[in-house]
Amino acid sequence: MLEVILPAIVISSGIALSAAGITIIYMSTETFNFAHASFTTLGFFIVYQLILAFGGNPYLYFIPAAILTGLVGVTIYLTVNRWLLMRGARMVTLMMSTLGVDLILFGLINHWADYIRDVFGGSPRSFLLRTYDFEVAELFGVSVKAIVPISIITVLIIIVAIHTFLTKTKFGVAMRTAIENPTLARIMGVNIEYVYLTAWFLGGALAGLGGAVLAMVETGSPFVGIRYIVPLFAGSIVGGLYSVFGSLLGGFLIGMSQQVGIYILSINVGAWVTGYRPLIPLIIMVIALLFFPEGLGGIKWSQLRSKIRLGR
């Protein structure tokens, strides 16, 4: 079971990071970014490309992958999302525009894969970066790769960094104000444009970082984003579309449930059930929303504890 749980932790961490990116973009511009799955694929490919070009360990390229994917997010905001927002586009229009962007990115990633194959001689449609990983410990006879603690530490660092940014920095506090009340923020002199730019950069960066983490356990290809689009959005929705920390928790919950759940089902029902893997995040999302309509981030924990005590 441990050999299933350890990679599940890594996958859950990658999903959590990417799901948080979806939430940040939605909170700021009310855009449900369907191109987010392709952002995650970009994180995969940037790490792979840099290894082929410069060599070294994949961990060296996690931060560059995050930064470059963040810049892609900024580019999409400046060329597409910004103009639609200026014209008062509705949520559905904003959402559908990102679907078009996703199709363009998917095509570009496929061209990039051909370039890597022709120039670097790699296998961009089926590559493994886990071969670059190394063992840091052995737990009950199971090898623990470096990505396991690194993925957990990465998520914890992101939680601390986002909390510090939003509560301790002047721009972070202004960003929170702009998200909660854009009209008031404008009156206070907050530059909404910078807020939106920052949100798209952070959203893209988290997706790229999530993709880099996933690259250490998953087989890379241009279709990575398609495989993960359901758990990414389910994690964001379960966590709460207005709570970054909730989306991190929701993403981790969805990832663990999907990986461990499909393993248990395949043992007890049969291997054929693995084809229905995407159903697990959707089922969990429906159940979670039935009990917590605002997602995990909307739970009033103090009230919940009081109800539990009264129930006793």
C-alpha positions as CSV (number, residue, x, y, z in Angstrom):
1,M,0.0,0.0,0.0
2,L,2.9,2.4,0.8
3,E,4.1,2.1,-2.8
4,V,0.8,3.6,-3.8
5,I,0.5,6.2,-1.1
6,L,4.0,7.8,-1.8
7,P,3.4,8.6,-5.5
8,A,-0.2,9.6,-4.6
9,I,1.3,12.2,-2.2
10,V,3.4,13.6,-5.1
11,I,0.5,13.6,-7.5
12,S,-1.8,15.2,-4.9
13,S,0.7,17.9,-4.3
14,G,0.9,18.7,-8.0
15,I,-2.8,18.8,-8.3
16,A,-3.1,21.0,-5.2
17,L,-0.6,23.6,-6.6
18,S,-2.4,23.8,-10.0
19,A,-5.8,23.9,-8.4
20,A,-4.7,26.9,-6.3
21,G,-3.7,28.6,-9.6
22,I,-7.2,28.1,-11.0
23,T,-8.7,29.7,-7.9
24,I,-6.4,32.7,-7.9
25,I,-7.3,33.6,-11.5
26,Y,-11.0,33.0,-10.9
27,M,-11.0,35.1,-7.7
28,S,-9.5,38.1,-9.4
29,T,-11.0,38.2,-12.9
30,E,-13.9,35.7,-12.5
31,T,-12.4,33.7,-15.4
32,F,-12.7,29.9,-15.2
33,N,-9.4,29.3,-17.0
34,F,-9.9,26.2,-19.2
35,A,-6.3,26.7,-20.5
36,H,-5.0,25.9,-17.0
37,A,-4.5,22.2,-17.9
38,S,-2.2,23.3,-20.7
39,F,-0.3,25.5,-18.3
40,T,0.4,22.4,-16.3
41,T,1.6,20.6,-19.4
42,L,3.9,23.6,-20.1
43,G,5.5,23.0,-16.6
44,F,6.2,19.4,-17.7
45,F,7.8,20.4,-21.0
46,I,9.8,23.3,-19.7
47,V,11.6,21.0,-17.3
48,Y,12.1,18.4,-19.9
49,Q,13.4,20.9,-22.5
50,L,15.9,22.5,-20.0
51,I,17.2,19.1,-19.1
52,L,17.8,18.2,-22.7
53,A,19.4,21.6,-23.4
54,F,21.6,22.0,-20.3
55,G,21.6,18.7,-18.4
56,G,21.5,18.4,-14.6
57,N,18.7,17.4,-12.3
58,P,15.0,18.3,-12.9
59,Y,14.8,20.0,-9.5
60,L,17.1,22.8,-10.8
61,Y,14.4,23.8,-13.3
62,F,11.3,23.8,-11.0
63,I,11.5,27.6,-10.4
64,P,12.3,28.5,-14.1
65,A,9.3,26.3,-15.1
66,A,7.1,28.3,-12.7
67,I,8.4,31.7,-13.8
68,L,8.1,30.9,-17.5
69,T,4.6,29.5,-17.2
70,G,3.6,32.6,-15.1
71,L,4.8,34.8,-18.0
72,V,2.6,32.8,-20.4
73,G,-0.3,33.5,-18.0
74,V,0.5,37.2,-18.2
75,T,0.7,37.1,-22.0
76,I,-2.7,35.5,-22.2
77,Y,-4.2,38.1,-19.8
78,L,-2.7,41.0,-21.9
79,T,-3.7,39.6,-25.3
80,V,-7.1,38.1,-24.5
81,N,-8.6,38.4,-21.0
82,R,-7.8,42.1,-20.5
83,W,-9.7,43.2,-23.6
84,L,-12.7,41.1,-22.8
85,L,-12.8,42.5,-19.2
86,M,-12.6,46.0,-20.5
87,R,-15.6,45.4,-22.7
88,G,-17.6,44.0,-19.8
89,A,-17.7,40.4,-21.0
90,R,-19.7,38.0,-19.0
91,M,-18.3,35.0,-17.2
92,V,-19.4,32.5,-19.9
93,T,-17.6,34.6,-22.6
94,L,-14.5,34.8,-20.5
95,M,-14.6,31.0,-19.9
96,M,-15.1,30.2,-23.6
97,S,-12.2,32.5,-24.6
98,T,-9.9,30.4,-22.4
99,L,-11.1,27.2,-24.2
100,G,-10.0,28.8,-27.4
101,V,-6.6,29.6,-25.9
102,D,-6.3,26.1,-24.6
103,L,-6.7,24.7,-28.1
104,I,-4.0,27.1,-29.4
105,L,-1.7,26.1,-26.6
106,F,-2.3,22.4,-27.2
107,G,-1.4,22.9,-30.8
108,L,1.8,24.8,-29.9
109,I,2.8,22.2,-27.4
110,N,2.5,19.5,-30.1
111,H,4.7,21.5,-32.4
112,W,7.2,22.0,-29.6
113,A,7.2,18.2,-29.1
114,D,8.1,17.7,-32.7
115,Y,10.9,20.3,-32.4
116,I,12.3,18.5,-29.4
117,R,12.2,15.2,-31.3
118,D,13.9,16.6,-34.4
119,V,16.5,18.8,-32.7
120,F,17.3,17.1,-29.4
121,G,16.4,13.5,-30.3
122,G,14.2,13.1,-27.2
123,S,11.0,11.3,-26.8
124,P,8.6,14.2,-26.1
125,R,5.4,12.1,-26.5
126,S,6.5,9.6,-23.9
127,F,9.2,10.7,-21.5
128,L,10.1,9.8,-17.9
129,L,11.8,12.2,-15.6
130,R,11.6,9.9,-12.6
131,T,14.7,8.2,-13.8
132,Y,16.6,11.4,-12.7
133,D,15.3,11.1,-9.2
134,F,17.2,9.6,-6.3
135,E,16.4,7.7,-3.1
136,V,16.5,9.6,0.2
137,A,15.2,6.9,2.5
138,E,13.7,3.5,2.8
139,L,10.4,3.0,4.6
140,F,9.2,-0.5,5.4
141,G,11.2,-1.8,2.5
142,V,9.8,0.8,0.1
143,S,12.2,3.3,-1.6
144,V,11.3,6.9,-0.8
145,K,12.3,9.2,-3.7
146,A,13.4,12.8,-3.2
147,I,10.3,14.1,-4.9
148,V,8.1,12.9,-2.0
149,P,9.5,15.2,0.7
150,I,10.2,17.9,-1.9
151,S,6.6,18.0,-3.1
152,I,5.3,18.3,0.5
153,I,7.8,21.0,1.4
154,T,6.9,22.9,-1.8
155,V,3.2,23.0,-1.0
156,L,4.0,24.1,2.6
157,I,6.3,26.9,1.3
158,I,3.6,28.0,-1.1
159,I,1.1,28.2,1.7
160,V,3.4,30.3,3.9
161,A,4.4,32.5,0.9
162,I,0.8,33.2,-0.2
163,H,-0.3,33.9,3.4
164,T,2.7,36.3,3.9
165,F,2.1,38.0,0.6
166,L,-1.6,38.5,1.1
167,T,-1.4,39.6,4.8
168,K,2.0,41.2,5.3
169,T,2.7,43.1,2.2
170,K,1.1,46.4,1.1
171,F,0.4,45.1,-2.4
172,G,-0.9,41.8,-1.1
173,V,-3.4,43.6,1.1
174,A,-4.4,45.8,-1.8
175,M,-4.9,42.7,-3.9
176,R,-7.2,41.2,-1.4
177,T,-9.2,44.4,-1.3
178,A,-9.4,44.5,-5.1
179,I,-10.7,40.9,-5.2
180,E,-13.3,41.4,-2.5
181,N,-14.5,44.9,-3.6
182,P,-13.0,46.2,-6.9
183,T,-15.0,49.5,-6.7
184,L,-13.7,50.3,-3.3
185,A,-10.2,49.3,-4.3
186,R,-10.3,51.8,-7.2
187,I,-11.6,54.6,-4.9
188,M,-8.6,53.8,-2.6
189,G,-6.2,54.2,-5.6
190,V,-5.4,50.5,-6.1
191,N,-4.2,49.8,-9.6
192,I,-6.6,47.0,-10.6
193,E,-4.5,46.3,-13.7
194,Y,-1.5,45.3,-11.6
195,V,-3.8,43.1,-9.5
196,Y,-5.0,41.2,-12.5
197,L,-1.5,40.9,-14.0
198,T,-0.2,39.5,-10.7
199,A,-3.1,37.0,-10.4
200,W,-2.5,35.6,-13.9
201,F,1.2,35.4,-13.2
202,L,0.7,33.6,-9.9
203,G,-2.0,31.3,-11.4
204,G,0.3,30.4,-14.3
205,A,3.3,30.0,-12.1
206,L,1.4,27.6,-9.7
207,A,0.2,25.5,-12.7
208,G,3.8,25.3,-14.0
209,L,5.1,24.4,-10.6
210,G,2.4,21.7,-10.3
211,G,3.3,20.4,-13.7
212,A,7.0,20.2,-12.7
213,V,6.1,18.2,-9.6
214,L,3.9,15.8,-11.6
215,A,6.7,15.3,-14.1
216,M,8.6,13.4,-11.5
217,V,6.1,10.6,-11.3
218,E,4.0,10.8,-14.4
219,T,4.8,9.9,-18.0
220,G,5.2,13.1,-19.9
221,S,3.4,13.9,-23.2
222,P,1.3,16.7,-24.8
223,F,-1.7,15.0,-23.3
224,V,-0.8,15.4,-19.7
225,G,-3.1,18.4,-19.2
226,I,-6.0,16.5,-20.7
227,R,-5.5,13.6,-18.3
228,Y,-5.5,16.0,-15.3
229,I,-8.1,18.6,-16.3
230,V,-10.9,16.9,-14.3
231,P,-9.0,16.5,-10.9
232,L,-7.5,20.1,-11.3
233,F,-10.9,21.7,-11.6
234,A,-12.5,19.4,-9.1
235,G,-9.8,20.3,-6.6
236,S,-10.4,24.0,-7.1
237,I,-14.2,23.7,-6.8
238,V,-14.1,21.3,-3.7
239,G,-11.7,23.7,-2.0
240,G,-13.8,26.7,-2.8
241,L,-13.5,29.1,-5.7
242,Y,-12.8,32.0,-3.3
243,S,-10.2,30.4,-1.1
244,V,-6.7,29.7,-2.2
245,F,-5.9,27.7,0.9
246,G,-9.1,25.8,0.5
247,S,-8.2,24.9,-3.1
248,L,-4.8,23.6,-2.0
249,L,-6.6,21.3,0.5
250,G,-9.2,20.4,-2.1
251,G,-6.6,19.5,-4.7
252,F,-4.7,17.3,-2.2
253,L,-7.9,15.6,-1.1
254,I,-9.0,14.9,-4.7
255,G,-5.5,13.6,-5.7
256,M,-5.3,11.2,-2.8
257,S,-8.9,10.0,-3.2
258,Q,-8.3,9.4,-6.9
259,Q,-5.0,7.5,-6.6
260,V,-5.8,5.5,-3.5
261,G,-9.5,5.0,-4.4
262,I,-8.7,3.6,-7.8
263,Y,-6.1,1.2,-6.3
264,I,-8.5,-0.2,-3.8
265,L,-11.3,-0.5,-6.4
266,S,-8.9,-2.3,-8.9
267,I,-8.0,-4.9,-6.3
268,N,-11.6,-5.5,-5.2
269,V,-13.5,-5.1,-8.4
270,G,-10.9,-5.6,-11.2
271,A,-8.4,-3.8,-13.3
272,W,-11.1,-2.7,-15.8
273,V,-12.3,-0.1,-13.2
274,T,-9.1,2.0,-13.8
275,G,-10.7,3.4,-17.0
276,Y,-13.2,5.2,-14.8
277,R,-10.6,7.0,-12.8
278,P,-11.9,10.5,-13.7
279,L,-15.3,9.7,-12.1
280,I,-13.7,9.6,-8.6
281,P,-13.0,13.4,-8.5
282,L,-16.4,14.2,-9.9
283,I,-18.2,12.0,-7.3
284,I,-16.2,13.5,-4.5
285,M,-16.9,17.0,-5.8
286,V,-20.7,16.3,-5.8
287,I,-20.7,14.8,-2.3
288,A,-18.5,17.7,-0.9
289,L,-20.7,20.4,-2.4
290,L,-23.9,18.7,-1.1
291,F,-22.5,19.2,2.5
292,F,-20.4,22.3,1.9
293,P,-21.9,24.4,-1.0
294,E,-19.1,27.0,-0.7
295,G,-16.3,24.4,-0.7
296,L,-13.9,23.5,2.1
297,G,-12.7,27.1,2.2
298,G,-16.2,28.3,3.1
299,I,-16.5,26.1,6.2
300,K,-16.9,28.0,9.4
301,W,-14.8,25.7,11.5
302,S,-15.8,27.3,14.9
303,Q,-19.5,26.8,14.1
304,L,-18.9,23.3,12.9
305,R,-17.1,22.4,16.2
306,S,-20.0,23.9,18.2
307,K,-22.5,21.8,16.2
308,I,-20.5,18.7,16.9
309,R,-20.3,19.4,20.6
310,L,-24.1,20.0,20.7
311,G,-24.6,16.8,18.8
312,R,-22.8,15.0,21.5
